[in-house]
């Protein structure tokens, strides 16, 4: 990720998450847990960058999408 995108980590009761923030908005990446069937999910927290939850098979795919949206 580029340095203009800030990252913060959160440990949740069911899954860990990372919040990515830039001037364009804020996105949460939730790591897989048994409920999510091994998929990484991203949520648009601020900025109306995309319409609904998106799921990805790998963290690399999810982070690439986040970088594209926030750059």
N, C-alpha and C positions, 0 to 999 in steps of 0.2 A: 504494500500500500504506500502511496505517496505521503510525504510528511505533512501535507496540508490537511490530511484526514486524520482526525484524532480518534483514538481507540481507548475504550475502557471495558474492563472485564467484570462480570457478575457471576457469582456462584448461586444457582437456584436449587430448590428442593428436588426438582425432577430433571433439570438440564441446566448446563452452563450457557451463558450468553455473552456476546460482545456487542457493544454499542459503538457505531462508527458515526462521526459527526464532522460536517464541513459547513461552509457558508450556504450550501444548497439545501441542506436538510440533515436528518438523522435517521439511521437505519439500525435495527437490531438483528443480529445473527444468532439464532438459537441452535445450539449443538444437538445432535440426535439423542433421543432417549427411547425407551421401549414403546412409548405412545406414538412417536413420530415415524416408526418403521425405518429407522436408519437414515432419515433424510435431514438435511440442513434446511432450516426455514429462515427467510428474511421477512421482516415487517417494517413498513414505512411508519416511523414515529413522528416525523416532522418534514414538511416540504412537499407533500403530495407527489412523490417521485414515481410511484406506481400504485396501481389500484387495489391489489389484494396481496395476500401472502403468496410468496414464491418459494418453491422447494427445489433443492439441488442434491445431487448424489455425492458431491465432494465439497470440502471446505474451499478448495481452490476455485471451483466454479462459482460458488456463492461470493467469495471475495472479489473475483473478477467483475461480477455483476455490480457489486456494491461500489467498487472503484469507478466503473463506468457511470453509475448514477450520480455519485458525489463529486466527480472531477469536473 
